[in-house]
Amino acid sequence: MTVKVAITGTLSIPRKSAAQLIEARTSARFVDGVNYDVNYLVASRFDTNKARRAAKIGVTVISEAEMMDFIQRGEFPENPKPIRPEFHDPFRVEEIVWTEEIQPERICFLEYSDIDGVVTQRFIRLSCKGRGSNGYDYLGAFDNERFKTFRADRILRCEEL
């Protein structure tokens, strides 16, 4: 595992020199930004955006003195990287269990309010109903030739033609 180290704020030595020391005297690698692949952030100040982000995502924040101690020892101790949160998209079709298939499909006029409150009107071919793993009910329909899902609580009007 390659330990990755970032720096924020002004140190007693130029950042470029600190980066060279990290890479020349330890097996760690210097990186510019803070993300889920960084083990340590060397911070001279804790009120910078990088320091806040590091604290928020769980990167270990150390002082310049600790960095110099690790460089003198010749290694940064292995330190777990922050755990990247699992992305959960509540609108993924794979997470909807379709409980009712509508055969033949019904042509309907649909008035729908999206997540931003934008209301659209369209003609659809209603083909199924189901429940998402997020607890919401859905309609599955074709809008032209493309299958789309519509959250039932956002449907303002659905009239069969």
Secondary structure as UniProt FT lines:
FT   STRAND          4..8
FT   HELIX           15..25
FT   STRAND          29..30
FT   TURN            36..37
FT   STRAND          40..43
FT   HELIX           49..57
FT   STRAND          60..62
FT   HELIX           64..73
FT   TURN            90..91
FT   HELIX           93..95
FT   STRAND          96..113
FT   TURN            115..116
FT   STRAND          119..132
FT   TURN            133..134
FT   STRAND          137..143
FT   TURN            144..145
FT   STRAND          146..151
FT   HELIX           152..154
FT   STRAND          155..160
//
